[in-house]
Structures are given as C-alpha cells and as structure tokens.
Amino acid sequence: MRIADVHEYIRSSYGVSATREFKEDPSIEVFARPDSGKWFAATKNIRCRSVDVEGDGRIDILNLRLDPRAVAKLRVREGFRPAWRMNRNKWVTLLLDGTVADDEVRSLIDQAYACVR
C-alpha cells in the first residue's frame, strides 16, 4: 500500500483528510477524528536509515495510534518499527513497502480510528 492509498482509504472510510500540523516539517500529514480532534494516523516519506532500514533511499511510513498491547506485539514483527517521533508505547510505525498486506494495513487503520474515540 502506498501513502496515496492510505489517504484515499481514510478519506473514503471516515471522511477525514490529512492536515499538516508541523510548521517545521510540513511533509508530515496527520489524520484526526472529526468528533474528538485526536490524531490516529500520520504519514511521511523519510530516509530509510531513520527507521533502521538498510540503504540510502527513502521509504513511506504510516504511524498509527493503537492500544499499547497491540503496539508491543506489532513492533517486533517484520514491516513494523517503534514509532518514529511519537510516543512509542501508544504509536507504531508501519513501513509502506509491501511487507504488510493491504488488508492488514486497512484493519490497523480501522483499529487506530476506534482507539482514539
């Protein structure tokens, strides 16, 4: 799944579009629930080495706010990392490089949306 696919899934499922909340880094796109204003997802294209991926290239990532028990289980799996620049107990970084199946990515987005009610 690509960043554009993530954005379209969130927009079509929840009617939420990304906002750019960080003046110092406007390339970070954040999604918040319209009813609570709480963030549940964020996307960015970053250097591979920023998330311990080999190579000098760049990679798309999706940060998700999940239950801490789910975060602990996910971040030891392939395709996941401790949260990039977020609370590592409540957030996990998912590499959008095809390692994680699209259906699982969508399911995790749904869980993140429900988590911040």
KEVEXTOR-391886 format. One line per field, with one value per atom (N, C-alpha, C): residue in one letter; x, y, z; atom name. Coordinates in nm, 4 decimals. Each point is the difference from the previous one (the first is absolute). Example, Ala and Ser with C-alpha at 12.3 -4.5 7.8 and 13.67 -1.06 7.14 Angstrom:
r <- (A	A	A	S	S	S)
u <- (1.3190	-0.0890	0.0900	-0.0350	0.0820	-0.0770)
v <- (-0.5690	0.1190	0.1200	0.1050	0.1190	0.1090)
w <- (0.7800	0.0000	0.0000	-0.0720	0.0060	0.0730)
a <- (N	CA	C	N	CA	C)
This chain:
r <- (M	M	M	R	R	R	I	I	I	A	A	A	D	D	D	V	V	V	H	H	H	E	E	E	Y	Y	Y	I	I	I	R	R	R	S	S	S	S	S	S	Y	Y	Y	G	G	G	V	V	V	S	S	S	A	A	A	T	T	T	R	R	R	E	E	E	F	F	F	K	K	K	E	E	E	D	D	D	P	P	P	S	S	S	I	I	I	E	E	E	V	V	V	F	F	F	A	A	A	R	R	R	P	P	P	D	D	D	S	S	S	G	G	G	K	K	K	W	W	W	F	F	F	A	A	A	A	A	A	T	T	T	K	K	K	N	N	N	I	I	I	R	R	R	C	C	C	R	R	R	S	S	S	V	V	V	D	D	D	V	V	V	E	E	E	G	G	G	D	D	D	G	G	G	R	R	R	I	I	I	D	D	D	I	I	I	L	L	L	N	N	N	L	L	L	R	R	R	L	L	L	D	D	D	P	P	P	R	R	R	A	A	A	V	V	V	A	A	A	K	K	K	L	L	L	R	R	R	V	V	V	R	R	R	E	E	E	G	G	G	F	F	F	R	R	R	P	P	P	A	A	A	W	W	W	R	R	R	M	M	M	N	N	N	R	R	R	N	N	N	K	K	K	W	W	W	V	V	V	T	T	T	L	L	L	L	L	L	L	L	L	D	D	D	G	G	G	T	T	T	V	V	V	A	A	A	D	D	D	D	D	D	E	E	E	V	V	V	R	R	R	S	S	S	L	L	L	I	I	I	D	D	D	Q	Q	Q	A	A	A	Y	Y	Y	A	A	A	C	C	C	V	V	V	R	R	R)
u <- (0.0854	-0.0854	0.0898	-0.0394	0.0757	-0.0687	0.0722	-0.0571	-0.1306	-0.0030	-0.1217	-0.1164	0.0276	-0.1048	-0.0499	0.0923	-0.0370	-0.0904	0.0392	-0.0788	-0.1402	-0.0080	-0.1297	-0.0855	0.0597	-0.0767	-0.0581	0.0816	-0.0482	-0.1075	0.0225	-0.0968	-0.1336	0.0050	-0.1244	-0.0691	0.0756	-0.0590	-0.0507	0.0709	-0.0306	-0.0255	0.0126	-0.0237	0.1028	0.1196	0.1065	0.1113	0.0444	0.1148	0.1189	0.1175	0.1225	0.0169	0.0615	0.0399	0.1488	0.0585	0.1443	0.0153	0.0257	0.0019	0.1373	0.1054	0.1354	0.0611	0.0101	0.0582	0.1446	0.0729	0.1407	0.0166	-0.1043	0.0046	-0.1389	-0.0352	-0.1340	-0.0250	0.1013	-0.0223	-0.0663	-0.0081	-0.0718	-0.1483	-0.0770	-0.1439	-0.0714	-0.0860	-0.0639	-0.1502	-0.0545	-0.1443	-0.0553	-0.1094	-0.0646	-0.1487	-0.0558	-0.1450	-0.0725	-0.1034	-0.0719	-0.0763	-0.0426	-0.0795	0.0838	0.1222	0.0835	0.1222	0.0383	0.1204	0.1284	-0.0129	0.1191	0.0602	0.1313	0.0725	-0.0044	-0.0172	0.0052	0.0990	0.0456	0.0949	0.0809	0.1183	0.0854	0.0847	0.0281	0.0829	0.1159	0.1046	0.1175	0.0900	0.0758	0.1064	0.1302	0.0776	0.1212	0.1197	0.1172	0.1205	-0.0097	0.0415	-0.0053	0.0703	0.1163	0.0767	-0.0698	-0.0982	-0.0744	-0.0834	-0.0323	-0.0785	0.0732	0.1312	0.0855	-0.0269	-0.0198	-0.0117	0.1288	0.0591	0.1267	-0.0174	0.1045	0.0008	0.0003	0.0318	0.0063	-0.1240	-0.0989	-0.1205	-0.1005	-0.1227	-0.1097	-0.1105	-0.0857	-0.1088	-0.1226	-0.1166	-0.1254	-0.0330	-0.0493	-0.0397	-0.1398	-0.0636	-0.1296	0.0119	-0.0186	-0.0044	-0.1454	-0.0246	-0.1357	-0.0058	-0.1052	-0.0260	-0.0856	0.0564	-0.0694	0.0088	-0.0757	0.0076	0.1444	0.0556	0.1387	0.0320	-0.0957	0.0260	0.0193	-0.0781	0.0146	0.1322	0.0362	0.1267	0.1168	0.0014	0.1094	0.0115	-0.1117	0.0018	0.0440	-0.0437	0.0290	0.1447	0.0561	0.1318	0.1129	-0.0271	0.1022	-0.0183	-0.1053	-0.0262	0.0696	0.0263	0.0566	-0.0984	0.0522	-0.0837	-0.0447	0.0340	-0.0369	0.1259	-0.0074	0.1103	-0.0572	0.0846	-0.0444	-0.0371	-0.0947	-0.0540	0.1076	-0.0069	0.0913	-0.0560	0.0712	-0.0315	-0.1361	-0.0481	-0.1260	0.0218	-0.0967	0.0063	0.0068	0.1076	0.0221	-0.0840	-0.0697	-0.0913	-0.1373	-0.0355	-0.1341	-0.0025	0.1150	0.0088	0.0967	-0.0238	0.0895	0.0181	0.1180	0.0274	-0.0112	-0.0762	-0.0190	0.0718	0.0859	0.0719	-0.0924	-0.0194	-0.0863	0.0837	0.0617	0.0874	-0.0514	-0.1243	-0.0586	0.0172	0.0759	0.0223	-0.1299	-0.0796	-0.1274	-0.1108	-0.0824	-0.1087	-0.0965	-0.0535	-0.0930	-0.1198	-0.0543	-0.1150	0.0357	0.1211	0.0418	0.0213	0.0558	0.0181	-0.1357	-0.0990	-0.1343	-0.0592	0.0171	-0.0510	0.0657	0.1292	0.0701	-0.0427	-0.0263	-0.0529	-0.1352	-0.0840	-0.1310	0.0153	0.0945	0.0254	0.0491	0.0870	0.0522	-0.1121	-0.0882	-0.1120	-0.0883	-0.0270	-0.0838	0.0700	0.1307	0.0788	-0.0076	-0.0183	0.0043	-0.1384	-0.0979	-0.1373	-0.0117)
v <- (-0.1177	0.1177	0.1239	0.0998	0.1245	0.1069	0.1088	0.1103	0.0485	0.0133	0.0468	-0.0948	-0.1304	-0.0984	0.0138	0.0234	0.0206	0.1225	0.1086	0.1235	-0.0228	-0.0689	-0.0259	-0.0904	-0.1010	-0.0893	0.0776	0.0825	0.0776	0.0995	0.0662	0.0986	-0.0685	-0.1140	-0.0662	-0.0708	-0.0485	-0.0728	0.0918	0.1095	0.0840	0.1463	0.0370	0.1385	0.0961	-0.0502	0.0808	0.0199	0.1227	0.0310	0.0358	-0.0157	0.0297	0.1495	0.0348	0.1382	0.0016	0.1151	0.0166	0.0831	-0.0687	0.0620	0.0514	-0.0405	0.0341	0.1030	0.1234	0.1063	-0.0311	-0.0631	-0.0310	-0.1164	-0.0794	-0.1109	-0.0208	0.0827	-0.0083	-0.1260	-0.0845	-0.1234	-0.1086	0.0212	-0.0940	0.0304	-0.1008	0.0175	-0.0785	0.0690	-0.0546	-0.0163	-0.1072	-0.0249	0.0002	0.0744	0.0086	-0.0303	-0.0579	-0.0235	0.1336	0.0166	0.1276	0.0259	-0.1046	0.0189	0.0323	-0.0530	0.0223	0.0866	0.0095	0.0736	-0.0758	-0.1228	-0.0786	-0.0644	0.0026	-0.0601	-0.1517	-0.0647	-0.1461	-0.0534	0.0846	-0.0452	0.1185	-0.0327	0.1008	-0.0699	0.0702	-0.0563	0.0932	-0.0601	0.0786	-0.0871	0.0618	-0.0658	0.0435	-0.0973	0.0314	-0.0792	0.0359	-0.0760	-0.1388	-0.0999	-0.1391	-0.0165	0.0605	-0.0192	0.0582	0.0890	0.0569	-0.1048	-0.1084	-0.1084	-0.1337	0.0080	-0.1203	-0.0923	0.0589	-0.0762	0.0232	-0.1062	0.0110	0.0812	0.0716	0.0759	0.1490	0.0715	0.1458	0.0665	-0.0796	0.0541	0.0524	0.0072	0.0505	-0.1044	0.0110	-0.0954	0.0732	-0.0446	0.0537	-0.0727	0.0763	-0.0611	0.0472	-0.0817	0.0313	-0.0204	0.1058	-0.0103	-0.0174	-0.0954	-0.0259	0.0015	0.0604	0.0042	-0.1210	-0.0925	-0.1241	-0.0282	-0.0981	-0.0470	-0.0425	0.0361	-0.0347	-0.1491	-0.0868	-0.1444	-0.0383	0.0589	-0.0257	0.0554	0.1186	0.0625	-0.0916	-0.0533	-0.0870	-0.1238	-0.0562	-0.1195	0.0316	0.1136	0.0346	0.0404	0.0766	0.0575	-0.1024	-0.1244	-0.1045	-0.0791	0.0315	-0.0684	0.0703	-0.0763	0.0565	0.1003	0.1133	0.1036	0.1056	-0.0195	0.0957	0.0460	0.1196	0.0568	0.0734	0.0211	0.0907	0.1340	0.0664	0.1220	0.1036	0.0546	0.1060	0.1320	0.0611	0.1315	0.0098	-0.1104	-0.0004	-0.0821	0.0029	-0.0796	-0.1475	-0.0660	-0.1379	-0.1026	0.0405	-0.0913	-0.0004	0.1101	0.0150	0.0025	0.0151	0.0100	-0.1041	-0.0419	-0.0914	0.0526	-0.0230	0.0376	-0.1232	0.0136	-0.1061	0.0430	-0.0855	0.0301	-0.0287	0.0976	-0.0164	-0.0460	-0.1163	-0.0555	-0.1326	-0.0346	-0.1242	-0.1177	0.0178	-0.1087	-0.0380	0.0987	-0.0225	0.0026	-0.1025	-0.0113	0.1174	0.0405	0.1132	-0.0195	-0.1204	-0.0265	0.0241	-0.0388	0.0230	0.1493	0.0711	0.1445	0.0658	-0.0344	0.0576	-0.0357	-0.1234	-0.0432	0.0787	0.0232	0.0760	0.1464	0.0555	0.1372	0.0053	-0.0984	-0.0058	-0.0085	-0.0811	-0.0128	0.1323	0.0686	0.1286	0.1025	0.0037	0.0934	-0.0280	-0.1266	-0.0377	0.0266	-0.0080	0.0137	0.1408	0.1004	0.1376	0.0616	-0.0816	0.0483	0.0968)
w <- (0.0000	0.0000	0.0000	-0.0768	-0.0070	0.0853	0.0238	0.0783	-0.0633	-0.1309	-0.0671	0.0264	0.0046	0.0282	0.1438	0.0930	0.1407	0.0116	-0.0632	0.0053	-0.0573	-0.1127	-0.0630	0.0884	0.0613	0.0879	0.1184	0.0626	0.1155	-0.0431	-0.1110	-0.0509	-0.0337	-0.0684	-0.0412	0.1161	0.0959	0.1132	0.1097	0.0241	0.1164	-0.0330	-0.1265	-0.0379	0.0555	0.0254	0.0594	-0.1015	-0.0143	-0.0849	0.0874	-0.0555	0.0735	0.0208	0.1116	0.0264	0.0259	-0.0152	0.0239	0.1265	0.1099	0.1324	0.0428	-0.0699	0.0426	-0.0946	0.0459	-0.0823	-0.0370	0.0934	-0.0252	-0.0974	-0.0214	-0.0950	-0.0608	-0.0991	-0.0580	-0.0824	-0.0185	-0.0760	0.0853	0.1314	0.0870	-0.0122	-0.0398	-0.0161	0.1095	0.0727	0.1195	-0.0234	0.0564	-0.0060	0.1414	0.0205	0.1313	-0.0146	0.1057	0.0010	0.0023	-0.0805	-0.0003	0.1297	0.0688	0.1215	0.1231	0.0071	0.1188	-0.0292	-0.1260	-0.0362	0.0304	0.0480	0.0349	-0.1237	-0.0056	-0.1110	0.0095	-0.1154	-0.0027	-0.1027	-0.0917	-0.1020	-0.0513	-0.0513	-0.0636	-0.1056	-0.1099	-0.1061	-0.0311	-0.0550	-0.0398	-0.0860	-0.0866	-0.0741	0.0663	0.0500	0.0759	-0.0514	0.0479	-0.0324	0.0605	-0.0749	0.0472	0.1338	0.0147	0.1237	0.1233	-0.0214	0.1128	0.0722	-0.0706	0.0594	-0.0115	0.0011	-0.0023	-0.1182	-0.1171	-0.1230	-0.0773	-0.0489	-0.0725	-0.1276	-0.0342	-0.1233	0.0240	-0.1067	0.0069	-0.0576	-0.0369	-0.0622	0.1006	-0.0458	0.0827	0.0038	0.1010	0.0172	0.0540	-0.0428	0.0522	0.1294	0.0986	0.1271	0.0385	0.0827	0.0582	0.1499	0.0763	0.1463	0.0409	0.0910	0.0469	0.1515	0.0530	0.1449	0.0332	0.0800	0.0329	0.1491	0.0424	0.1375	0.0292	0.1147	0.0314	-0.0109	0.0287	-0.0132	-0.1458	-0.0879	-0.1436	-0.0507	0.0470	-0.0408	0.0347	0.1207	0.0441	-0.0884	-0.0400	-0.0853	-0.1423	-0.0508	-0.1393	-0.0221	0.0894	-0.0304	-0.0044	0.0359	-0.0135	-0.1299	-0.0748	-0.1263	-0.1159	-0.1045	-0.1211	-0.0596	-0.0435	-0.0589	0.0982	0.1267	0.1046	0.0713	0.0577	0.0764	0.1210	0.1014	0.1081	-0.0632	0.0564	-0.0594	-0.0297	-0.1203	-0.0416	0.0514	0.0931	0.0572	0.0679	0.0520	0.0746	0.1267	0.0902	0.1218	-0.0374	0.0346	-0.0437	0.0740	0.1046	0.0675	-0.0654	-0.0644	-0.0567	-0.1523	-0.0626	-0.1454	-0.0539	-0.1241	-0.0692	-0.1427	-0.0555	-0.1380	-0.0880	-0.1054	-0.0973	-0.1275	-0.0527	-0.1232	-0.1180	-0.0836	-0.1176	-0.1188	0.0176	-0.1037	-0.0553	0.0333	-0.0484	0.0941	0.1071	0.0955	0.0707	0.0348	0.0689	-0.1056	0.0004	-0.0989	0.0111	-0.1132	-0.0047	0.0922	0.0053	0.0878	0.1459	0.0396	0.1386	0.0254	-0.0963	0.0149	0.0225	-0.0815	0.0161	0.1363	0.0433	0.1308	0.1131	-0.0099	0.1037	0.0003	-0.1170	-0.0056	0.0707	-0.0252	0.0657	0.1517	0.0462	0.1434	0.0588	-0.0743	0.0474	0.0117	-0.0978	0.0030	0.1214	0.0262	0.1145	0.1332	-0.0003	0.1232	0.0600	-0.0817	0.0493	0.0180	0.0205	0.0211	0.1108)
a <- (N	CA	C	N	CA	C	N	CA	C	N	CA	C	N	CA	C	N	CA	C	N	CA	C	N	CA	C	N	CA	C	N	CA	C	N	CA	C	N	CA	C	N	CA	C	N	CA	C	N	CA	C	N	CA	C	N	CA	C	N	CA	C	N	CA	C	N	CA	C	N	CA	C	N	CA	C	N	CA	C	N	CA	C	N	CA	C	N	CA	C	N	CA	C	N	CA	C	N	CA	C	N	CA	C	N	CA	C	N	CA	C	N	CA	C	N	CA	C	N	CA	C	N	CA	C	N	CA	C	N	CA	C	N	CA	C	N	CA	C	N	CA	C	N	CA	C	N	CA	C	N	CA	C	N	CA	C	N	CA	C	N	CA	C	N	CA	C	N	CA	C	N	CA	C	N	CA	C	N	CA	C	N	CA	C	N	CA	C	N	CA	C	N	CA	C	N	CA	C	N	CA	C	N	CA	C	N	CA	C	N	CA	C	N	CA	C	N	CA	C	N	CA	C	N	CA	C	N	CA	C	N	CA	C	N	CA	C	N	CA	C	N	CA	C	N	CA	C	N	CA	C	N	CA	C	N	CA	C	N	CA	C	N	CA	C	N	CA	C	N	CA	C	N	CA	C	N	CA	C	N	CA	C	N	CA	C	N	CA	C	N	CA	C	N	CA	C	N	CA	C	N	CA	C	N	CA	C	N	CA	C	N	CA	C	N	CA	C	N	CA	C	N	CA	C	N	CA	C	N	CA	C	N	CA	C	N	CA	C	N	CA	C	N	CA	C	N	CA	C	N	CA	C	N	CA	C	N	CA	C	N	CA	C	N	CA	C	N	CA	C	N	CA	C	N	CA	C	N	CA	C	N	CA	C	N	CA	C	N	CA	C	N	CA	C	N	CA	C	N	CA	C	N	CA	C	N	CA	C)
